[in-house]
Amino acid sequence: MLKVVAACGNGMGSSQIIKMKIEKVFKKLGISASIDHMSVGEARTMASNFDVVFCSTSLTGQFTIRNNRTKVIGLINLLSESEIEAKIIENGLK
């Protein structure tokens, strides 16, 4: 099971929306995942505890990953299930 986090500036609205969209896409693709949401500040310090971090492309530079496991995936359109699906496939999560 993948451990996934959706991150936004404050960890409230946008990350919750991203989480719901990610859950829908992972379910559609038959991928088992545990998905959380939080602020980018929290996610930055906890990123190594997750397999995947989803956030806006404007926030990907906030992350410095020091392991070979965690992927940071930036989204241009946070509401686009097709973009989320494409990024999941592109990053070898399926």
C-alpha positions as CSV (number, residue, x, y, z in Angstrom):
1,M,0.0,0.0,0.0
2,L,1.3,3.4,-1.0
3,K,1.5,6.2,1.6
4,V,0.5,9.4,-0.1
5,V,0.1,13.0,1.0
6,A,-1.6,15.9,-0.6
7,A,-0.1,19.3,0.4
8,C,-1.2,22.9,0.0
9,G,-0.2,26.2,1.5
10,N,-2.2,25.9,4.7
11,G,-3.3,22.2,4.7
12,M,-7.0,23.0,4.6
13,G,-9.0,23.5,1.4
14,S,-6.8,22.7,-1.6
15,S,-5.1,19.7,0.0
16,Q,-8.5,18.2,1.0
17,I,-9.7,18.7,-2.6
18,I,-6.5,17.1,-4.0
19,K,-6.9,14.2,-1.6
20,M,-10.4,13.5,-2.8
21,K,-9.4,13.6,-6.4
22,I,-6.4,11.4,-5.8
23,E,-8.5,8.9,-3.9
24,K,-10.9,8.7,-6.8
25,V,-8.1,8.2,-9.4
26,F,-6.2,5.6,-7.3
27,K,-9.5,3.7,-6.8
28,K,-10.2,3.8,-10.6
29,L,-6.7,2.4,-11.3
30,G,-7.0,-0.3,-8.6
31,I,-4.0,1.1,-6.6
32,S,-4.1,0.6,-2.8
33,A,-3.1,3.8,-1.0
34,S,-3.4,5.5,2.3
35,I,-3.9,9.2,1.6
36,D,-3.4,12.1,4.0
37,H,-3.5,15.9,3.5
38,M,-1.6,18.7,5.3
39,S,0.2,22.0,4.8
40,V,3.3,22.1,2.6
41,G,5.3,23.0,5.8
42,E,4.2,19.9,7.5
43,A,4.6,17.8,4.4
44,R,8.1,19.2,3.9
45,T,9.3,17.9,7.2
46,M,7.4,14.6,6.9
47,A,8.0,13.9,3.2
48,S,10.4,11.0,3.8
49,N,7.5,9.1,5.6
50,F,5.5,9.0,2.4
51,D,5.9,7.3,-1.0
52,V,4.3,10.2,-2.9
53,V,3.7,13.9,-2.2
54,F,1.1,15.7,-4.5
55,C,1.1,19.5,-4.5
56,S,0.8,22.4,-6.9
57,T,3.7,22.7,-9.3
58,S,4.5,26.1,-7.7
59,L,5.2,24.3,-4.4
60,T,7.4,21.4,-5.6
61,G,10.5,23.5,-5.0
62,Q,9.7,23.5,-1.3
63,F,10.8,19.9,-1.0
64,T,14.3,18.5,-0.5
65,I,14.0,14.7,-0.6
66,R,16.9,12.8,0.8
67,N,15.8,9.3,0.0
68,N,15.4,7.4,-3.3
69,R,11.8,6.4,-2.5
70,T,9.7,9.5,-2.1
71,K,8.4,11.2,-5.3
72,V,7.1,14.8,-5.3
73,I,4.5,15.3,-8.0
74,G,3.4,18.8,-9.0
75,L,0.0,19.4,-10.5
76,I,-0.9,22.3,-12.7
77,N,-4.7,21.8,-12.4
78,L,-5.5,20.5,-8.9
79,L,-9.0,19.5,-10.0
80,S,-7.9,17.5,-13.1
81,E,-8.4,13.8,-12.5
82,S,-6.9,13.2,-16.0
83,E,-3.7,15.1,-15.0
84,I,-3.5,13.2,-11.7
85,E,-3.9,9.9,-13.6
86,A,-1.3,10.8,-16.2
87,K,1.2,11.8,-13.4
88,I,0.5,8.5,-11.5
89,I,1.3,6.5,-14.7
90,E,4.2,8.8,-15.7
91,N,5.8,8.2,-12.3
92,G,5.5,4.5,-12.4
93,L,3.0,4.2,-9.5
94,K,0.7,1.9,-11.5
